[in-house]
Amino acid sequence: QVQLVESGGGSVQAGGSLRLACAASGPTSRTYCIHWFRQAPGKEHERVASINRAGFTAVYADSVKGRFAISQDNAKNTVYLQMDSLKPEDTAMYYCEAGPSCEQTDYWGQGTQVTVSS
């Protein structure tokens, strides 16, 4: 079975940094592409960034371009989201989601909370 476990969330002041981690277990074919999504209260579920095992990466949210970076350690089956220059509007629950392709998400973790204070 596929399991995704997020870690690394917390509370920081504006301008600070956090690195989130998503540890995946189970068949790697089912987690070929891993995404980071976020959701803040009253806002839509937003895809932040994606990466596949071939190393293709994409950052989708214009609001985080230049500040967030996604990377992976295939040996550890872990995907990271480095978040720099954090802003209060980055406050959200961040979820790791995965699927056999980057057009499909079949699995997700329990989320990790990120809170940025001004």
N, C-alpha and C positions, 0 to 999 in steps of 0.2 A: 504494500500500500504506500501511496505517496503521502509524505508528511512535510509540511513547511513550518519552520519555527523562526519567528522574527525575534530580534533582540537589538539593543542599542538605543532605544528611545530614552527620553528623559526631558528635563526642563533646563533650558538655557536662556541666556539673555540675547537680545538682538545683536547680530554680528558674530555670534558664536558658531561653533561647528558640532556636528554629531555624525557618527558613522553607524548606519543601520546594517544589520546582517540578516540574511535569510539562509538558513541551513535546510537543504533539501535532502530527503531520503526517499528510497524507493527506486523504481526503474527510471533510469536517466532519459529514456525515450519519451517518457510522459512529462518530463520537465525540461524539454529541449529549450523552451523559451521561458524566461522568468521576468516578471514585471513587478514594478513597485507602483501601487496605487495609493491614493490618500483620500480621506473623507473627513471633512470638518462638519460640525453641527449645522444643519440647514443648507449644506452645499452638496453638489453632486459628487459622486464617486469619480475621481479624476486620475487618469493614468499619468504617471510622472515620467517613468523611464522603463526601457526594456532591454534585455540582452539575451542572445542565444548562445548555444555552446560553441558555435563557430566564431564567436567574438563580435558578431554584429551588434551594435548598440544604437539606441535611439532615445532621445529625450523629447517628450511630447509636450510638456507644459511649458509654454513660453515664459511663464513667470519664474521658472527655475533654471532656464538655460544660462550657462556661464557660472552657475553657483552649485549645481548638483552634478554628480558624476556617478555612473553605474559601472561596476566592474565585477569580475568573478574570479574565483579560485576553483577550477574544475577538480583539482585533486581533493579539495575539501567539500566539494558540492555546495559551495556557499557563494551567494551573490551579495554584493555590498552596495550601499547607496551612501556616498560621501556627500554631506550637506554642509556647505560653507556659507558664510554671510547670511545666516538665517534671519528671517523677518517674522514679525508676529503673525502675518498672514500664512506662514508655513505651518502654523499650529493645526494639527490634525491627527487622526489615527492613520498610521501607515501600514499598509497590507502588502504582503508578498503573495503573488499569484503566479501560477505556472500552467503550462499546457504543452502539447506536442508540437505546436507551432506558435508563432507570434500573433496569429489571428484568432487564437483560441485559448481560453483559460478554463481549466477544469478543476484546479485545486487552489486553495488559499489557506493562509495561516490565520492565527487569532488576532494579529495586529499588534503594533507597538505604538504607544502614544508619544507624540512629540509636541512639546509646549514651548513656545518662544515668547518671552516677555519683553516688553519695550522698556 
